[in-house]
């Protein structure tokens, strides 16, 4: 598939991610950059809730019912708002002169990140060679088959009825809608959503965040466009490691929510209509983030906490008598409750296998220069971020944001170098104690801090040049353009970015030695509908890429994921199918499950995300090997070493 053929899928992904949010945001009064930046989070919140409602009442999940719901909800809201006009305000609009610079910043980021993804993905229909991709791509196929994208239903992919816990399915609701359009295969739909999130959603949020920190800076707008694409750890690494599509979406929406939170926290008065309006948008944004990945909402709270304390402590100190005591108690109880919730929700990652791989000092160095696990550091953007830190401290301006930046540093340092298992579980359990997730989170604060650094340097140059560099002069514009070009080249043409792009290329390869699914294995999968019934059930070692057969063809797999518990007899089949002629219990299990075919992709596998874990993905599935030699199955199709067998021993 060519990139030109990819354009219609990309357009559908833009419409799905932005359309509902733009309509609903516009109906409640959002405008311009705020509307554009917050629209994706509103979309995810709306689609996630709608999917639960539709799943409960039996309405099939597709574009037309979703579009109808948008109209039914947005139009009455717009009418009510017009009737209440004057009572409900909205945030003040930025000066009109900023609009062009904001568009330029958005355009810069979109082009650069888009180019990165063209290089990294190599083709629009490539599949991520990572273990988590099984669940996410097969989850979309499951939604298309069942007609439900509800967070209460999607676990039906791997768990039997009555054992399906709530799973925040915001990303799956979005991606499945794109796939339901019928113009794109599931891999193409997933990649279209990824490109839109990385190239459009993320930069828009960064611009809104930066506008809350530096509302009237043209330099900041342009610098944000370049620096949003300057850190290898995000967005591109999150499309390489994992692959963590829901977390990737949550982090991409996080800057917009931070921009709203910071705007509220910095307001002179919290009683104005504009503040109330921002609060409404913020609640919607946080709901969207939580439905993508709840860790994103906790990260928002951790990053906003320094500003809350910065405003609350002086305000309480100025109070007198009983009121001061009461408010100190309220603040203390609030902090204790937040810490309790953080640790309680963090239990989900308390026993994950991710280990600390360095000491605290080494982790601090990695956090400051984004050189994770001895990879090349991102020198230019990180030096700019440190300049920003020094400048804010020197001028005693927005010190609370320096504390926010420090929070992200601490979270990573504990995950990568924490000496205590319990400490890492308490601090980073909500992020599964996983250093790569925290390295991506670092970028959320590093981008605006680096922008502060750029603005500080530009201010220094202007001071030294005096009248020769008057604002708006031809000389100033020429120097600004040249500086921007140098910054763009310096952040892209460096070993850190090249290394990450190389890892991404490897993660989306279809070569013969691909980590999980080779090109020949994919060709065999795509021919399966020619040889077997559409309602067949196929066994296969899930570590070797066989689960992708469900996403690519719709043919059911007995193991659509390595954590699949749908068939009680699966263990016997996986371990002893090649002994079916000697052990009657094997055929009993085969008939009970209804398995009739086997995909044999050998025993080689290696997650492209470089997890570093030692996984035994062969022993539990030895029964699926050498079926023809054992007289248990006959070869139906072959592509290289990949073979499709029909089970004959249990006829």
CORDA-V691289 format. One record per residue. N is the residue number from 1. RES is the residue in one letter. SS is DSSP state (2 for helix, 1 for strand, 0 for the rest). NEAR is the number of other C-alpha atoms within 8 Angstrom. Layout:
# CORDA-V691289
N RES SS NEAR
N RES SS NEAR
This chain:
# CORDA-V691289
1 X 0 7
2 X 0 7
3 X 2 8
4 X 2 5
5 X 2 7
6 X 2 12
7 X 2 8
8 X 2 8
9 X 2 13
10 X 2 12
11 X 2 8
12 X 2 10
13 X 2 14
14 X 2 11
15 X 2 8
16 X 2 12
17 X 2 14
18 X 2 12
19 X 2 11
20 X 2 14
21 X 2 15
22 X 2 11
23 X 2 10
24 X 2 12
25 X 2 14
26 X 2 11
27 X 2 12
28 X 0 9
29 X 0 8
30 X 0 10
31 X 0 9
32 X 2 6
33 X 2 8
34 X 2 9
35 X 2 12
36 X 2 12
37 X 2 12
38 X 2 16
39 X 2 15
40 X 2 13
41 X 2 15
42 X 2 15
43 X 2 15
44 X 2 17
45 X 2 15
46 X 2 11
47 X 2 12
48 X 2 17
49 X 2 8
50 X 2 9
51 X 2 14
52 X 2 12
53 X 2 9
54 X 2 13
55 X 2 15
56 X 2 7
57 X 2 6
58 X 0 7
59 X 0 10
60 X 0 10
61 X 0 15
62 X 0 10
63 X 2 9
64 X 2 6
65 X 2 10
66 X 2 11
67 X 2 9
68 X 2 8
69 X 2 8
70 X 2 11
71 X 2 8
72 X 2 8
73 X 2 9
74 X 2 11
75 X 2 9
76 X 2 8
77 X 2 10
78 X 2 11
79 X 2 8
80 X 2 8
81 X 2 12
82 X 2 7
83 X 2 6
84 X 0 8
85 X 1 8
86 X 0 5
87 X 0 6
88 X 1 10
89 X 0 10
90 X 0 12
91 X 0 8
92 X 0 5
93 X 0 4
94 X 0 8
95 X 0 7
96 X 0 5
97 X 2 6
98 X 2 11
99 X 2 9
100 X 2 7
101 X 2 11
102 X 2 12
103 X 2 8
104 X 2 11
105 X 2 15
106 X 2 13
107 X 2 9
108 X 2 11
109 X 2 16
110 X 2 12
111 X 2 9
112 X 2 10
113 X 2 11
114 X 2 11
115 X 2 8
116 X 2 10
117 X 2 11
118 X 2 9
119 X 2 9
120 X 2 11
121 X 2 11
122 X 0 11
123 X 0 9
124 X 0 13
125 X 0 9
126 X 0 13
127 X 0 8
128 X 0 10
129 X 0 15
130 X 0 16
131 X 0 9
132 X 2 9
133 X 2 12
134 X 2 12
135 X 2 9
136 X 2 10
137 X 2 13
138 X 2 14
139 X 2 11
140 X 2 14
141 X 2 13
142 X 2 10
143 X 2 13
144 X 2 11
145 X 2 6
146 X 2 7
147 X 0 11
148 X 0 15
149 X 0 16
150 X 0 14
151 X 0 14
152 X 0 10
153 X 0 11
154 X 2 14
155 X 2 12
156 X 2 9
157 X 2 10
158 X 0 12
159 X 0 11
160 X 0 9
161 X 0 6
162 X 0 4
163 X 0 6
164 X 0 11
165 X 0 6
166 X 0 8
167 X 0 8
168 X 0 11
169 X 0 14
170 X 2 15
171 X 2 12
172 X 2 11
173 X 2 14
174 X 2 13
175 X 2 13
176 X 2 14
177 X 2 12
178 X 2 14
179 X 2 14
180 X 2 9
181 X 0 10
182 X 0 6
183 X 0 7
184 X 0 11
185 X 0 10
186 X 2 12
187 X 2 13
188 X 2 13
189 X 2 15
190 X 2 11
191 X 2 11
192 X 2 13
193 X 2 15
194 X 2 10
195 X 2 12
196 X 2 12
197 X 2 11
198 X 2 15
199 X 2 13
200 X 2 12
201 X 2 13
202 X 2 14
203 X 2 15
204 X 2 13
205 X 2 17
206 X 2 14
207 X 2 14
208 X 2 15
209 X 2 16
210 X 2 14
211 X 2 12
212 X 2 11
213 X 2 9
214 X 0 8
215 X 0 8
216 X 0 8
217 X 0 9
218 X 2 9
219 X 2 8
220 X 2 13
221 X 2 15
222 X 2 14
223 X 2 12
224 X 2 16
225 X 2 16
226 X 2 15
227 X 2 14
228 X 0 12
229 X 0 12
230 X 0 10
231 X 0 13
232 X 0 12
233 X 0 11
234 X 0 10
235 X 0 14
236 X 2 14
237 X 2 12
238 X 2 15
239 X 2 14
240 X 0 14
241 X 0 12
242 X 0 11
243 X 0 13
244 X 0 10
245 X 2 11
246 X 2 11
247 X 2 11
248 X 2 11
249 X 2 13
250 X 2 14
251 X 2 12
252 X 2 13
253 X 2 16
254 X 2 14
255 X 2 14
256 X 2 15
257 X 2 15
258 X 2 12
259 X 2 15
260 X 2 15
261 X 2 10
262 X 2 13
263 X 2 10
264 X 2 11
265 X 2 9
266 X 2 6
267 X 0 8
268 X 0 4
269 X 0 5
270 X 0 8
271 X 0 6
272 X 0 7
273 X 2 10
274 X 2 11
275 X 2 13
276 X 2 12
277 X 2 12
278 X 2 12
279 X 2 10
280 X 2 8
281 X 2 10
282 X 2 11
283 X 2 8
284 X 2 11
285 X 2 15
286 X 2 11
287 X 2 10
288 X 2 17
289 X 2 19
290 X 2 13
291 X 2 14
292 X 2 15
293 X 0 13
294 X 2 10
295 X 2 10
296 X 2 13
297 X 2 12
298 X 2 10
299 X 2 8
300 X 2 11
301 X 2 8
302 X 2 10
303 X 2 12
304 X 2 12
305 X 2 9
306 X 2 12
307 X 2 12
308 X 2 9
309 X 2 8
310 X 2 9
311 X 2 9
312 X 2 8
313 X 2 8
314 X 2 8
315 X 2 8
316 X 2 10
317 X 2 8
318 X 2 7
319 X 0 8
320 X 0 7
321 X 2 6
322 X 2 6
323 X 2 8
324 X 2 12
325 X 2 8
326 X 2 8
327 X 2 9
328 X 2 9
329 X 2 8
330 X 2 8
331 X 2 8
332 X 2 8
333 X 2 8
334 X 2 8
335 X 2 8
336 X 2 8
337 X 2 8
338 X 2 8
339 X 2 8
340 X 2 8
341 X 2 8
342 X 2 12
343 X 2 13
344 X 2 7
345 X 2 9
346 X 2 16
347 X 2 11
348 X 2 9
349 X 2 13
350 X 0 11
351 X 0 6
352 X 0 7
353 X 0 5
354 X 0 8
355 X 0 8
356 X 0 11
357 X 0 7
358 X 0 8
359 X 0 11
360 X 2 12
361 X 2 7
362 X 2 9
363 X 2 14
364 X 2 10
365 X 2 10
366 X 2 12
367 X 2 14
368 X 2 9
369 X 2 11
370 X 0 12
371 X 0 13
372 X 2 10
373 X 2 6
374 X 2 5
375 X 0 7
376 X 0 9
377 X 0 10
378 X 0 15
379 X 2 7
380 X 2 8
381 X 2 13
382 X 2 13
383 X 2 10
384 X 2 14
385 X 2 16
386 X 2 12
387 X 2 12
388 X 2 15
389 X 2 12
390 X 2 8
391 X 2 11
392 X 2 13
393 X 2 10
394 X 2 7
395 X 2 6
396 X 0 7
397 X 0 7
398 X 0 7
399 X 2 9
400 X 2 9
401 X 2 9
402 X 2 11
403 X 2 9
404 X 2 15
405 X 2 13
406 X 2 8
407 X 2 10
408 X 2 13
409 X 2 12
410 X 2 8
411 X 2 11
412 X 2 14
413 X 2 13
414 X 2 15
415 X 2 16
416 X 2 15
417 X 2 14
418 X 0 13
419 X 0 9
420 X 0 6
421 X 2 7
422 X 2 6
423 X 2 10
424 X 2 13
425 X 2 15
426 X 2 11
427 X 2 13
428 X 2 15
429 X 2 16
430 X 2 15
431 X 2 11
432 X 0 13
433 X 0 15
434 X 0 12
435 X 2 11
436 X 2 7
437 X 2 9
438 X 2 13
439 X 2 13
440 X 2 13
441 X 2 10
442 X 2 13
443 X 2 11
444 X 2 11
445 X 2 11
446 X 2 11
447 X 2 14
448 X 2 13
449 X 2 14
450 X 2 17
451 X 2 15
452 X 2 16
453 X 2 15
454 X 2 13
455 X 2 10
456 X 2 11
457 X 2 8
458 X 2 8
459 X 2 8
460 X 2 8
461 X 2 8
462 X 2 10
463 X 2 7
464 X 2 6
465 X 2 8
466 X 2 8
467 X 2 5
468 X 2 6
469 X 2 10
470 X 0 10
471 X 0 5
472 X 0 6
473 X 0 8
474 X 2 6
475 X 2 9
476 X 2 11
477 X 2 9
478 X 2 8
479 X 2 8
480 X 2 8
481 X 2 8
482 X 2 8
483 X 2 8
484 X 2 11
485 X 2 8
486 X 2 8
487 X 2 9
488 X 2 9
489 X 2 8
490 X 2 9
491 X 2 14
492 X 2 9
493 X 0 8
494 X 0 9
495 X 2 7
496 X 2 12
497 X 2 14
498 X 2 10
499 X 2 9
500 X 2 11
501 X 2 12
502 X 2 9
503 X 2 10
504 X 2 14
505 X 2 12
506 X 2 9
507 X 2 13
508 X 0 13
509 X 0 12
510 X 0 10
511 X 0 7
512 X 0 7
513 X 0 6
514 X 0 12
515 X 0 13
516 X 0 14
517 X 0 12
518 X 0 13
519 X 2 10
520 X 2 10
521 X 2 12
522 X 2 9
523 X 2 9
524 X 2 14
525 X 2 10
526 X 2 10
527 X 2 8
528 X 2 9
529 X 2 10
530 X 2 5
531 X 0 8
532 X 0 7
533 X 0 6
534 X 0 7
535 X 0 6
536 X 0 12
537 X 1 12
538 X 1 13
539 X 1 14
540 X 1 15
541 X 0 16
542 X 2 11
543 X 2 10
544 X 2 12
545 X 0 11
546 X 0 14
547 X 0 14
548 X 2 11
549 X 2 13
550 X 2 13
551 X 2 12
552 X 2 11
553 X 2 10
554 X 0 9
555 X 0 12
556 X 1 11
557 X 1 12
558 X 0 12
559 X 0 13
560 X 0 17
561 X 0 10
562 X 0 7
563 X 0 6
564 X 0 10
565 X 0 8
566 X 0 8
567 X 0 7
568 X 0 7
569 X 0 10
570 X 2 10
571 X 2 8
572 X 2 10
573 X 2 13
574 X 2 15
575 X 2 12
576 X 2 12
577 X 2 14
578 X 2 13
579 X 2 11
580 X 0 14
581 X 0 9
582 X 0 5
583 X 0 8
584 X 2 8
585 X 2 7
586 X 2 13
587 X 2 12
588 X 2 8
589 X 2 12
590 X 2 13
591 X 2 9
592 X 2 7
593 X 2 10
594 X 0 8
595 X 1 11
596 X 1 11
597 X 1 12
598 X 1 12
599 X 1 13
600 X 1 13
601 X 0 14
602 X 0 8
603 X 0 7
604 X 0 8
605 X 0 9
606 X 0 7
607 X 0 11
608 X 0 14
609 X 0 11
610 X 0 7
611 X 0 6
612 X 0 4
613 X 0 5
614 X 0 4
615 X 0 4
616 X 0 6
617 X 0 9
618 X 0 8
619 X 2 7
620 X 2 10
621 X 2 11
622 X 2 10
623 X 2 12
624 X 2 17
625 X 0 9
626 X 0 7
627 X 0 13
628 X 0 10
629 X 0 6
630 X 0 9
631 X 0 11
632 X 0 15
633 X 1 12
634 X 1 11
635 X 1 10
636 X 1 9
637 X 1 9
638 X 1 10
639 X 1 10
640 X 0 7
641 X 0 7
642 X 1 13
643 X 1 14
644 X 1 13
645 X 1 15
646 X 1 11
647 X 1 12
648 X 0 9
649 X 0 10
650 X 0 8
651 X 0 4
